[in-house]
Amino acid sequence: MGLSFPPLTAAQFAKICKIALDEAGLNLLPTKQTMVATRLGRRLSRLAIDSYDEYLALVDAPDSHERLRMVAALTTNVSRFFREAHHFELLRRQILPELIAAARSGQRVRLWSAGCANGQEAVSMAICLLDQEPAAHLLDIRILGTDFDPSVVRYAQLGTYHHSMLGGLTGDQVARYFTKDTSARSYRVDVRITQMTLFRDLNLHGHWPMPGRFDAIMCRNVAIYFDRAHQDALWRRFWSKLTLDGHLFVGHSERVPSGFGYQAHSTCHTAYQRSRA
Ligand SMILES: C[S@@+](CC[C@H](N)C(=O)[O-])C[C@H]1O[C@@H](n2cnc3c(N)ncnc32)[C@H](O)[C@@H]1O
């Protein structure tokens, strides 16, 4: 079947846009119509379905798993260890020393990678923690990674990365925090990282079952897909999930507007601290 699908009709595209907005706040611009046809064409091939109409009927079926899969297929899962490295420098220099001291005195520390893709962001945070406190995994420090795409969450849960995905890590970090598998094509994260991280399915626009607050949230290169209303709702929800002086990191082309109770760090326009009571 390949990728020889006809273009989407205006009605089909409008229907897909509505589902993507309702389910996940995705703002699909008209310029994305070809991209949408290509991505969904791959789903059709995979499911051996011949037409978009047949596919959309499957998406519309009650309790359809394909609804979420369709929306997930419309976003990109690209990530990288230590992506936007200045955030991890800020974390190391200004945020972690205090959090590690708190954890050493018995307090709980929680970090969240929201829209974690294959888990590289959460693993990078774990490496920063272990660099500063090699026994961090024995303290009450946990890093939650969540994504609405079940396939990337499963990947992150396995904790095994193909060697082509190790970009962003130094040789020393690979040696200290990964074990080569027997074929030498994949690298498994250290058990200390596995102990500190937890990966779960979660739609950022759905229910958040986590009871406590987070000391830092990274939600980077995720909100860029959302329309303004869903972005604003997210900044408000993150605010109420942060500890009183918790930190929020967003992607390089994202900004949290003023009026949401955050103050940008003086050295970085995409890192914020909760500022309003
Ligand atoms: C480009 S990746 C960013 C990964 C990582 N945060 C980074 O910056 O490297 C965007 C991720 O956000 C996820 N995502 C998009 N919309 C989402 C939503 N409504 N709820 C949860 N995850 C979502 C996608 O599945 C994808 O894995």
The ligand as an ORCA input file, in Angstrom:
! r2SCAN-3c Opt
* xyz 0 1
  C       9.025     16.959     20.687
  S       8.716     15.846     22.007
  C       9.572     16.667     23.318
  C      10.302     15.694     24.208
  C      11.104     16.357     25.324
  N      10.259     17.090     26.224
  C      12.167     17.235     24.754
  O      12.057     18.469     24.790
  O      13.149     16.699     24.228
  C       7.009     16.203     22.385
  C       6.336     15.104     23.202
  O       5.130     15.616     23.747
  C       4.155     14.601     23.704
  N       2.819     15.232     23.774
  C       2.221     16.034     22.857
  N       0.994     16.374     23.270
  C       0.812     15.793     24.487
  C      -0.268     15.775     25.427
  N      -1.430     16.421     25.190
  N      -0.111     15.069     26.568
  C       1.047     14.410     26.808
  N       2.097     14.377     25.960
  C       1.970     15.067     24.811
  C       4.445     13.885     22.391
  O       3.905     12.568     22.383
  C       5.975     13.905     22.357
  O       6.530     12.737     22.907
*
